[in-house]
Amino acid sequence: MLTMEHPQPDPVEAPRWGDDLGGRLFDGLAVLAVAILAALGACNLAAVDTPTRALRQFLVVLAGLGGLVALRRLRVTLVAALGWACYGLSVALLAFVVVAGPETGGVTRWLDVGWFTIQPSELAKLGLLFVLAHVLAVDALSVRRFVVGLVLAAVPIGLTVLQPDLSTALLLGATTVAMLVVGRAPGRFLLPLVAAVVVALPLALPLLHDYQLARLQGFFSGNPSTPAGYTVHQAHIAVAAGGLTGRFGEPFADLLADYLPENETDLAFASLVEQFGLAAGACAVVASLVLLWRLVLASREPRTHASRLLTAGLAALFGMQVVVSVGGNLGLVPLAGIPFPLLSFGGSAAVVLLAALGLVLGARRDGVRRRLWAPPLFARPGPRATRKVALTLTALLFGCSAYGWHVQDARGRVLRLAAEFQMTRCVALPAPRGLITDRHGTPLVVNVTQHEVVGVAPMLRSAPQPLARLAELTGRAQPDLEHALADATGLFVPLGAVAPEAVQRITAERLAGVFVIPTYRRVYPYGPLLGPLLGFAGADTPDDHRRAPDLRLGEVVGRAGIERHYDAVLRGVDGRQCVYVDPSGRPVALGPRRDPVPGNELRLAIDLGLQQEFTAALAAARESSGGDLAGAVAMDPRNGQVLALASVPAYDNNLYGPPVDQAALTRAWRAPGYPLLEHASQVAAPPGSIFKLVVAAADTVHQALPPDVRIPTGGAFTYGGHRFGNWRTFGPQNLVEAIAWSNDVYFYKLAVELGATRIRDMAAALGVGRPTGIDLPGESPGYLGDPQARGPNAAPWYPGSTVILGIGQGPIEVTPLQAVRWTGAIATGRLVTPRLGLAFGSGDLVRLPAPAPAPLPFAAALGPVRDGMRQVVESGTARLLSSLPVPVLAKTGTAEDATNPARRNNSWLVAAAPADDPVIAVVSFVRGGGGGSAASGPVVLRTLRYFFEHQAAISSRS
């Protein structure tokens, strides 16, 4: 039969001078540590809850301190009886809670006694410490006492598991193991116990409740979408948001605190850091360490072995609670629901801990004074490994503290942004797109501003006064506004557009839950004149998001033309109006407003007057000639600036709204002449005789037929058994004369002498068969056949292919933009990249970068080609241009085009002027417009005449 021995005093060491003073001082430090923890806990409660609850906790702590003082006077001989009474009461209360306790949140852990709530499992911690201390307080622990200790521990642990309260049960189990270790239980007893626990842990997983499994899964996965992962994420946010001194007293600090679950109990430490900073968290850790080491020192002083074990066990229990609580708050261990002693809200835990401290101080009163690291002088050994346990717990706390600083330092910015993000819901304030102007600053695109009143639906539903005032300011009936709010499914609800003069009145009223959003509609005053060139802006598409991932959903972006190419320049930075919401998503107040930043102005090289004249001339030529579509370009050949770019027929970009005129767009899509295309850069066709300039340039380089030598021509050329006709019969001609009169037979023979490869190489050098690089999307590369091409997709190359390539037919298609580019290159000796954009900015404009002109390595040899182009105007096929006030270089072209529905020839004319130093190059193309200069000649004549009449104004830039 097991008998409980009365505690026997150990031999007494003779007291030394200063012992009493040291003991009293160290007790004072312990009480100070208790006071600091209690005060920090009360401050946290006052910050995140109510002052009333903080006062209640403070009064509970005061009552506990009273119990501490009373128990400190308790005689050591009465401690054993009190311990057994405490254990018995806790077991009885635990059993009552399991059987008949009130259920809260699916668990039964508390008993309500008036205004005070008791958690029996907290009392069980103290009772278990007492009984284990007395059972294990022997010189040599027997198997029977070891088993009795385990049985005594198993009773409260089992009842706690049934509540269920797994975290407290694990803490009671850890306390039992700690008591066995410090109580010097032999290794042959401990090892089987540890092995049994290790084996039993995996088997216990099926017994866990769903929320317990969720905690473990959330911890190991770190997924914030799980409840446990969300809790840890919020704890990290709280630690990062606190900084050094905390957020207490800042605007909306209480709202941010609402996002931290259990900020009074399980996550009180994270809440303390959030409210009062890392400084307060460090104070809590230091106070805990002071109290821990006070208990470690106290475990060496009592006269009885039981009192020493009780004190050592309390030190281990307190230290483990602090480490597990801080580690759980930082996500280093699974959040086990272990409160931070004295810091977390909980009357039962505070009273029990203070009562235990009172008993420890009482045990010390009968003890001796010895330094912490002094070797034991008694025959009876003291608690085992107490200092090692304390050192381990201290190291763990320091590690946790370092990790808390790391969270602030390494992840602070990201987590603080997450804190701001989760408590705000924002609506975008669209930024106005930048204006597009011609080279002189004349707006080609304007923004029409509208103002939309927006309400925060939940705020207005709960506050009818702002709604009544809003009805007066907007002129809408209040029932209509109420109906709009009732039908609203989202947080923000549009309440109607208002005039600009009403905006200031509404803003000045500062109505809760009401703000005004400006919206902008893009208007194109010149419609089809610039439609294909400017393009249009509209709602974003998935392709836009792939191109610019930073776009918000629903943002207005450039969809075609200049609007698309320079979208990043024209698109401003949206502002936003935010509202603060609580964790349930309920708005509580208007948040910050960030005004939008308008987009940059974009200045084009286009001259509006020249564009109007050019387009009118091209439209007249198309109409009179019966062509189906036409495109024309006027470009400065010195730098590539596009002065005018005409496309006929063209669409009106205002059709894209908003709202979109779908019927008109359908008609435009089905209309002849492809009005939705930009014909100067997106339509390619056979160039006909204007390509003779490229063939002639190849001859000046390779001298296949010396340019100054006349060769027989005639009315036809037979090659390989095929007859190739001329447009009229000519006598012998040299290169200059053949260019002037567009002699097909001369160029048939020249093409054969040069060979297809040399012609193709020169064409490639002048940019034929590839995009020019103009700052417009969707440019066609045209087509340039390759006699050396091999493979299944290669087009066959016949001897006749080389012959007709000499006059710009066969395996070749070019855009008007390519034609004006090679014309300018031959006229100046430099190949440029056509550019529409000149400058951008807000205020002082910044010039857009542009590729430098590329000098042609064969420029010095091009004299005969230029002479031929001059003769085209003076005596050849474009004599109508001779009436211009400056000498002109030109070349006409007639091209057969199988793609033309009317099967009529295409009309081309290219020109550059003045002949000696060109400042403008022009091309006119009318598909189906007939031969020679009949259709395109008047276009180029009218355009050049307008240009030189207004040259000074056009060339200047504001």
Residue pairs with C-beta under 8 A, 6 or more apart in sequence:
2 144
2 145
2 148
4 80
4 134
4 135
5 137
5 138
6 77
6 80
7 76
7 77
7 80
7 134
7 137
7 303
7 304
7 305
7 306
7 307
8 304
9 303
9 304
9 366
10 303
10 304
10 305
10 378
10 379
10 380
11 377
11 378
11 379
12 303
12 368
13 368
13 370
13 377
15 368
15 369
16 369
19 368
19 369
20 369
22 369
23 301
23 364
23 369
26 294
26 297
27 294
27 361
27 364
29 290
29 294
30 290
30 291
30 294
30 357
30 361
31 65
32 287
32 290
33 287
33 288
33 290
33 291
33 294
34 65
34 287
34 291
34 342
34 354
34 357
36 283
36 284
36 287
37 284
37 287
37 288
37 291
37 341
37 342
37 343
38 57
38 58
38 61
38 342
38 350
40 272
40 276
40 280
40 283
40 284
40 287
40 343
41 57
41 61
41 268
41 272
41 340
41 342
41 343
41 344
41 345
42 54
42 55
42 57
42 58
42 61
43 54
43 272
43 275
43 276
43 280
44 263
44 264
44 268
44 271
44 272
44 275
44 276
44 343
45 53
45 54
45 57
45 264
45 345
46 54
47 248
47 253
47 254
47 257
47 271
47 275
47 276
48 254
48 257
48 260
48 263
48 264
48 271
48 275
49 264
49 345
53 264
53 345
57 345
57 347
57 350
60 347
60 350
60 351
61 342
61 350
61 354
63 351
64 350
64 351
64 353
64 354
64 355
65 354
67 351
67 354
67 355
67 358
68 354
68 355
68 357
68 358
68 361
69 358
70 358
71 355
71 358
71 359
71 361
71 362
72 358
72 359
72 361
72 362
72 365
73 362
74 82
74 358
74 359
74 362
75 362
76 302
76 303
76 304
76 307
76 362
76 363
76 366
79 130
79 306
79 307
79 310
79 359
79 362
79 363
80 130
80 134
80 306
82 130
82 359
83 127
83 129
83 130
83 131
83 133
83 134
83 310
84 130
84 131
84 134
86 123
86 126
86 127
86 130
87 124
87 127
87 128
87 130
87 131
87 152
87 156
88 127
89 123
89 127
90 120
90 121
90 123
90 124
90 126
90 127
90 128
90 156
91 124
91 127
91 155
91 156
91 159
93 111
93 118
93 120
93 123
94 120
94 121
94 124
94 156
94 159
94 160
94 163
95 159
96 111
96 120
97 108
97 109
97 110
97 111
97 120
97 159
97 163
98 108
98 159
98 162
98 163
101 108
101 109
101 110
101 111
101 163
102 108
102 110
102 111
102 112
104 110
106 211
107 163
107 164
107 165
108 163
109 119
109 121
109 163
109 165
110 117
110 118
110 119
111 117
111 118
111 119
111 120
112 118
116 347
117 347
117 348
118 347
118 348
119 346
119 348
119 349
120 348
121 156
121 160
121 163
121 165
121 168
121 172
122 346
122 348
122 349
122 352
123 348
123 352
124 156
124 159
124 160
124 172
125 168
125 171
125 172
125 175
125 317
125 352
126 352
126 355
126 356
127 156
128 152
128 153
128 156
128 172
128 175
128 176
129 175
129 179
129 310
129 313
129 314
129 317
129 356
130 310
131 149
131 152
132 149
132 152
132 153
132 176
132 179
132 180
132 183
132 309
132 313
133 179
133 183
133 306
133 307
133 309
133 310
133 313
134 306
135 145
135 148
135 149
135 152
136 145
136 149
136 179
136 180
136 183
136 184
136 185
136 309
137 183
137 304
137 305
137 306
137 309
138 145
138 305
139 380
139 381
141 183
141 184
141 185
141 186
141 189
143 189
146 180
146 185
146 189
149 176
149 179
149 180
150 176
150 193
153 172
153 173
153 176
156 172
157 169
157 172
157 173
157 176
160 168
160 169
160 172
161 169
164 209
164 212
165 337
166 208
166 212
166 336
167 336
167 337
167 338
168 337
168 338
170 336
171 317
171 320
171 321
171 324
171 336
171 338
173 197
174 320
175 313
175 316
175 317
175 320
177 190
177 193
177 194
178 313
178 316
178 317
178 320
178 389
179 309
179 313
179 316
180 189
180 190
180 193
181 190
181 384
181 385
181 389
182 299
182 309
182 312
182 313
182 316
182 383
182 384
182 385
182 386
182 389
183 309
183 383
183 384
184 381
184 383
184 384
205 213
208 216
211 227
214 226
214 227
214 228
215 227
215 228
215 334
215 335
216 228
216 334
217 226
217 228
218 226
218 227
218 228
218 229
218 230
218 231
218 232
219 228
219 229
219 232
219 331
219 333
219 334
219 335
221 229
222 229
222 232
222 331
223 229
224 230
224 232
224 233
228 334
228 335
230 261
231 261
231 262
231 267
231 335
232 331
232 335
233 418
234 259
234 260
234 261
234 267
234 270
235 260
235 267
235 270
235 329
235 330
235 331
235 335
236 330
236 331
236 407
236 411
236 415
237 259
237 260
237 415
237 416
237 418
237 419
237 422
238 257
238 260
238 263
238 267
238 270
238 271
238 273
238 274
239 270
239 273
239 274
239 278
239 281
239 329
239 330
239 404
239 407
239 408
239 415
240 407
240 408
240 411
240 412
240 415
240 416
240 419
241 247
241 256
241 274
241 415
241 416
241 419
242 273
242 274
242 275
242 276
242 277
242 278
242 281
242 408
243 277
243 278
243 408
243 412
244 277
244 278
244 279
245 276
245 277
245 279
246 273
246 274
246 275
246 276
246 277
246 279
246 280
247 253
247 256
247 274
247 275
248 275
248 276
252 423
252 580
252 589
253 275
255 423
255 580
255 582
255 588
256 274
256 419
256 423
257 263
257 271
257 274
257 275
258 582
258 583
259 419
259 422
259 423
259 583
260 267
260 270
260 271
260 274
261 267
262 268
263 270
263 271
263 274
264 271
264 344
264 345
265 339
265 344
265 345
265 346
266 325
266 328
266 329
266 335
266 337
266 338
266 339
266 344
267 329
267 335
268 325
268 339
268 340
268 343
268 344
268 345
269 281
269 284
269 325
269 326
269 329
269 340
269 343
270 329
270 330
272 280
272 281
272 284
272 343
273 280
273 281
273 404
278 404
278 405
278 408
281 401
281 404
282 401
284 340
284 343
285 322
285 326
285 397
285 400
285 401
288 318
288 319
288 322
288 341
288 397
289 394
289 397
291 318
292 315
292 318
292 319
292 322
292 390
292 393
292 394
293 372
293 390
293 394
295 311
295 312
295 314
295 315
295 318
295 360
296 312
296 315
296 372
296 386
296 387
296 390
297 372
298 311
298 315
298 360
298 361
298 363
298 364
299 308
299 309
299 311
299 312
299 315
299 382
299 383
299 386
300 308
300 370
300 372
300 374
300 376
300 382
300 386
301 308
301 363
301 364
301 367
301 368
301 369
301 370
302 308
302 311
302 363
302 364
302 366
302 367
303 366
303 367
303 368
304 363
305 380
305 382
307 360
307 363
307 367
308 363
308 382
308 383
309 383
310 359
310 360
310 363
311 360
311 363
311 364
311 383
312 383
312 386
314 356
314 357
314 360
315 386
315 389
315 390
316 386
316 389
316 393
318 341
318 353
319 389
319 390
319 393
319 394
320 393
321 338
321 339
321 340
321 341
322 340
322 341
322 393
322 397
323 393
323 396
323 397
323 400
324 333
324 336
324 338
325 338
325 339
325 340
325 341
325 344
326 340
326 397
326 400
326 401
326 404
327 333
327 396
327 400
328 334
328 335
328 336
328 338
329 335
330 400
330 403
330 404
330 407
332 400
332 403
339 345
339 346
339 349
341 349
341 350
341 353
342 349
342 350
342 353
370 377
372 387
373 387
376 382
407 415
423 580
423 581
423 582
424 578
424 579
424 580
424 581
424 591
424 592
425 491
425 578
425 579
425 581
425 585
425 587
426 576
426 577
426 578
426 579
426 591
427 454
427 492
427 517
427 576
427 577
427 578
428 552
428 554
428 555
428 574
428 575
428 576
429 517
429 518
429 574
429 575
429 576
429 577
429 593
429 594
429 595
429 596
430 517
430 518
430 519
430 520
430 555
430 556
430 574
430 596
431 571
431 572
431 573
431 574
431 575
431 596
431 597
431 598
431 599
432 447
432 449
432 518
432 520
432 572
432 596
432 598
432 599
433 445
433 447
433 520
433 522
433 537
433 556
433 563
433 570
433 571
433 572
433 598
433 599
434 569
434 570
434 571
434 572
434 598
434 599
434 600
434 601
434 602
434 840
434 842
435 443
435 444
435 445
435 446
435 447
435 601
435 602
436 443
436 444
436 445
436 534
436 562
436 563
436 570
436 601
436 602
436 604
437 443
437 444
437 601
437 602
437 603
437 604
438 444
438 603
438 604
438 606
438 607
438 608
438 611
439 603
439 604
439 605
439 606
439 607
439 641
439 643
439 838
439 954
439 957
439 958
440 607
440 608
440 953
440 956
440 957
440 958
441 603
441 958
442 608
443 525
444 524
444 525
444 526
444 530
444 534
444 604
444 606
444 608
445 522
445 523
445 524
445 525
445 534
445 563
446 523
446 525
447 520
447 521
447 522
447 523
448 520
448 521
448 523
449 500
449 518
449 519
449 520
450 497
450 518
450 519
450 520
450 521
451 497
451 498
451 499
451 500
451 502
451 503
451 516
451 517
451 518
451 519
452 494
452 495
452 496
452 497
452 498
452 516
452 517
452 518
452 519
453 470
453 474
453 494
453 495
453 496
453 497
453 498
453 506
453 514
453 515
453 516
453 517
454 492
454 493
454 494
454 495
454 514
454 515
454 516
454 517
454 577
455 470
455 481
455 485
455 492
455 493
455 495
455 513
455 514
456 491
456 492
456 513
456 514
456 579
456 587
456 590
457 485
457 488
457 490
457 491
457 492
457 493
458 491
458 586
458 587
459 512
459 513
459 579
459 587
460 466
460 467
460 485
460 513
460 514
461 485
463 512
463 513
466 511
466 512
466 513
466 514
467 478
467 481
467 482
467 485
468 478
469 509
469 511
470 481
470 495
470 506
470 511
470 514
471 477
471 478
471 481
473 498
473 502
473 505
473 506
473 509
474 481
474 495
474 496
474 498
474 502
474 506
475 502
476 495
476 496
481 495
484 493
484 494
484 495
485 493
491 579
491 581
491 585
491 587
495 514
498 506
498 516
503 516
506 514
506 516
507 515
507 516
512 589
512 590
513 579
513 587
513 590
515 577
515 590
515 593
517 577
518 596
520 556
521 657
521 658
522 536
522 537
522 556
522 563
523 654
524 530
524 531
524 534
524 536
524 652
524 653
524 654
526 608
527 652
527 653
527 654
528 649
528 650
528 651
528 652
528 675
529 611
529 612
529 615
529 650
530 606
530 611
530 653
531 561
531 650
531 651
531 652
531 653
532 560
532 561
532 647
532 650
532 651
532 675
532 676
532 677
532 678
532 679
533 561
533 562
533 606
533 645
533 647
533 678
533 776
533 836
534 561
534 562
534 563
534 653
535 558
535 559
535 560
535 561
535 562
535 563
535 564
535 653
535 777
536 558
536 559
536 560
536 561
536 563
536 653
536 656
537 556
537 557
537 558
537 559
537 563
537 570
537 656
538 556
538 557
538 559
538 656
538 657
538 658
538 660
539 554
539 555
539 556
539 557
540 551
540 553
540 554
540 555
540 556
540 557
541 559
544 551
544 557
545 551
548 557
548 567
548 568
551 557
552 574
555 571
555 574
556 571
557 564
557 567
557 571
558 564
558 565
558 566
558 567
558 570
558 571
559 656
560 653
560 777
560 778
561 653
561 678
561 776
561 777
562 602
562 604
562 775
562 776
562 836
562 837
563 570
564 777
565 775
565 776
565 777
565 837
566 602
566 775
566 837
566 840
569 599
569 600
569 602
569 840
570 599
570 600
570 602
571 599
572 596
572 597
572 598
572 599
572 600
573 596
573 597
574 596
575 593
575 594
575 595
575 596
575 597
576 593
576 594
577 590
577 591
577 593
578 590
578 591
578 592
578 593
579 587
579 588
579 589
579 590
579 591
580 587
580 588
580 589
580 590
580 591
581 587
581 588
582 588
598 842
600 840
600 841
600 842
601 840
601 841
601 842
601 845
602 837
602 839
602 840
603 837
603 838
603 839
603 840
603 845
603 957
604 836
604 837
604 838
605 636
605 641
605 642
605 643
605 835
605 836
605 837
605 838
606 642
606 643
606 644
606 645
606 836
607 643
607 644
607 954
609 946
609 950
609 953
609 954
610 634
610 643
610 644
610 943
610 946
610 947
610 950
610 954
611 644
611 645
611 646
613 644
613 942
613 943
613 946
614 632
614 634
614 644
614 646
614 939
614 943
614 946
615 644
615 646
615 647
615 648
617 938
617 939
617 942
617 943
618 630
618 631
618 632
618 646
618 648
618 924
618 926
618 939
619 630
619 648
620 938
621 627
621 630
621 907
621 924
621 926
621 929
621 935
621 936
621 938
621 939
622 628
622 629
622 630
622 648
622 649
622 926
622 929
622 935
624 935
625 907
625 926
625 928
625 929
625 930
625 934
625 935
626 902
626 904
626 928
626 929
626 930
627 904
627 907
627 926
627 927
627 928
627 929
627 930
627 935
628 672
628 673
628 900
628 901
628 902
628 927
628 928
629 648
629 649
629 673
629 674
629 677
629 679
629 683
629 926
629 927
630 646
630 647
630 648
630 679
630 924
630 925
630 926
630 927
630 929
631 646
631 647
631 648
631 678
631 679
631 680
631 681
631 683
631 815
631 816
631 925
632 644
632 645
632 646
632 680
632 816
632 922
632 923
632 924
632 925
632 939
632 943
633 642
633 644
633 645
633 646
633 680
633 816
633 817
633 820
633 834
633 922
633 923
634 642
634 643
634 644
634 645
634 820
634 920
634 921
634 922
634 943
634 947
635 641
635 642
635 643
635 820
635 821
635 824
635 832
635 834
635 920
635 921
635 922
636 643
636 919
636 920
636 921
637 823
637 824
637 825
637 827
637 828
637 830
637 832
637 912
637 918
637 919
637 920
637 921
638 828
638 830
638 832
638 853
638 918
638 919
639 832
639 835
639 850
639 853
640 832
640 833
640 834
640 835
640 850
640 851
640 853
641 835
641 838
642 774
642 834
642 835
642 836
643 920
643 947
643 954
644 943
645 678
645 680
645 681
645 836
646 680
647 677
647 678
647 679
647 680
648 673
648 679
649 671
649 672
649 673
649 675
650 675
651 665
651 668
651 675
651 676
652 664
652 668
655 661
655 664
655 665
655 668
656 665
668 675
668 676
669 676
672 901
674 683
677 683
678 776
678 778
679 816
679 925
680 815
680 816
680 817
680 925
681 772
681 774
681 776
681 778
681 779
681 780
681 815
681 816
681 817
682 778
682 779
682 780
682 815
683 780
683 815
683 816
683 927
684 780
684 781
684 782
684 783
684 813
684 814
684 815
685 813
685 814
685 895
685 897
685 899
685 906
685 925
685 927
686 808
686 809
686 810
686 812
686 813
686 814
686 895
686 896
686 897
686 906
687 808
687 812
687 813
687 814
687 819
687 893
687 895
687 908
688 807
688 808
688 809
688 893
688 894
688 895
688 896
688 905
688 906
688 908
689 742
689 744
689 807
689 808
689 891
689 892
689 893
689 894
689 895
689 908
690 808
690 819
690 823
690 891
690 892
690 893
690 908
690 909
690 910
690 923
691 763
691 768
691 805
691 807
691 808
691 812
691 814
691 893
692 738
692 739
692 742
692 747
692 806
692 807
692 808
692 891
692 893
693 739
693 822
693 823
693 826
693 865
693 869
693 891
693 910
694 759
694 762
694 763
694 766
694 768
694 822
695 747
695 750
695 751
695 754
695 759
695 762
695 805
695 806
696 707
696 735
696 738
696 739
696 747
696 750
696 864
696 865
696 868
697 762
697 766
697 826
697 858
697 862
697 865
698 704
698 754
698 758
698 759
698 761
698 762
699 705
699 707
699 735
699 750
699 754
700 707
700 735
700 858
700 861
700 862
700 863
700 864
700 865
701 762
701 858
701 861
702 754
702 758
704 750
704 753
704 754
704 755
704 758
705 711
705 735
705 749
705 750
705 753
707 734
707 735
707 736
707 864
708 734
708 735
708 736
708 864
709 734
710 732
710 733
710 734
710 737
711 732
711 733
711 734
711 746
711 749
712 731
712 732
713 726
713 730
713 731
713 732
713 733
713 738
713 743
713 745
713 746
713 749
714 726
714 729
714 730
714 731
714 745
715 725
715 726
715 728
715 729
715 730
715 745
716 723
716 724
716 725
716 726
716 745
717 723
717 724
717 726
717 744
717 745
717 748
717 749
717 803
718 724
719 748
719 752
719 799
719 800
719 803
720 799
720 800
722 800
722 803
724 744
724 745
724 748
724 800
724 803
724 804
725 744
726 743
726 744
726 745
727 742
727 744
727 894
727 931
730 741
730 743
730 745
730 746
733 741
733 743
733 746
735 746
735 750
735 864
735 865
735 868
736 864
736 867
736 868
736 871
737 743
737 868
737 871
738 746
738 747
738 750
738 868
739 865
739 868
739 869
739 871
739 872
739 876
739 891
740 868
740 871
740 872
740 874
740 875
740 876
740 877
741 876
741 877
742 872
742 876
742 877
742 891
742 892
742 893
744 807
747 806
747 807
748 803
748 804
748 806
748 807
750 806
751 759
751 802
751 803
751 805
751 806
751 807
752 802
752 803
752 806
754 806
755 802
756 785
756 787
756 797
756 801
756 802
756 805
757 787
757 788
759 802
759 805
759 806
760 784
760 785
760 786
760 787
763 769
763 784
763 812
764 770
764 784
765 831
765 856
766 821
766 822
766 825
766 826
766 831
767 818
767 821
767 822
767 825
767 831
768 782
768 784
768 812
768 814
768 818
768 822
769 781
769 782
769 783
769 784
769 812
769 814
770 781
770 782
770 784
771 779
771 780
771 781
772 779
772 815
772 817
772 818
772 821
772 833
772 834
773 833
773 834
773 851
774 817
774 833
774 834
774 835
774 836
775 835
775 836
775 837
776 836
779 815
779 817
780 815
782 812
782 813
782 814
782 815
782 818
783 811
783 812
783 813
784 811
784 812
785 795
785 797
785 801
785 805
785 810
785 811
785 812
786 794
786 797
787 797
787 801
787 802
789 795
789 797
795 811
797 811
800 810
801 810
801 811
804 810
805 811
805 812
808 893
808 895
809 895
809 896
816 923
816 924
816 925
817 834
817 923
819 908
819 910
819 923
819 925
820 834
820 910
820 921
820 922
820 923
821 831
821 832
821 834
822 831
823 889
823 891
823 910
823 911
823 912
823 921
823 923
824 830
824 832
824 912
824 918
824 921
825 831
825 832
825 856
826 862
826 865
826 866
826 869
827 866
827 869
827 889
827 912
827 915
827 918
827 921
828 853
828 912
828 918
829 855
829 856
829 859
829 860
829 862
830 853
830 854
830 855
830 856
830 859
831 853
831 854
831 856
832 851
832 853
832 854
833 850
833 851
835 848
835 850
837 848
838 847
838 848
838 957
839 845
839 846
839 847
839 848
840 846
840 848
856 862
866 889
866 915
869 889
869 890
869 891
869 912
869 915
870 887
870 888
870 889
870 915
872 878
872 889
872 890
872 891
872 892
873 879
873 881
873 882
873 887
873 888
873 889
873 890
873 911
874 882
877 892
877 932
877 933
878 888
878 890
878 891
878 892
878 909
878 911
878 933
878 937
880 933
880 937
880 938
880 941
881 888
881 890
881 911
881 937
881 940
881 941
881 944
882 888
883 941
884 913
884 941
884 944
884 945
884 948
885 948
886 913
886 914
886 915
886 948
887 913
887 914
887 915
887 916
888 911
888 912
888 913
888 914
888 915
888 944
889 911
889 912
889 913
889 915
889 918
890 909
890 910
890 911
890 912
890 940
891 909
891 910
891 911
892 908
892 909
892 932
892 933
892 936
892 937
893 906
893 907
893 908
893 909
893 910
893 932
894 905
894 906
894 907
894 908
894 930
894 931
894 932
895 905
895 906
895 908
896 905
896 906
897 905
897 906
897 927
897 928
900 906
900 927
900 928
901 928
902 928
904 928
904 929
904 930
905 928
905 929
905 930
905 931
906 925
906 926
906 927
906 928
906 929
907 924
907 925
907 926
907 929
907 930
907 931
907 932
907 933
907 934
907 935
907 936
908 923
908 924
908 925
908 936
909 923
909 924
909 933
909 936
909 937
909 939
909 940
910 921
910 922
910 923
911 921
911 922
911 923
911 940
911 944
912 918
912 920
912 921
912 922
913 919
913 920
913 944
913 948
919 951
919 955
920 944
920 947
922 940
922 943
922 944
923 940
924 935
924 936
924 937
924 939
924 940
924 943
925 936
926 935
926 936
926 939
929 935
929 936
933 940
947 954
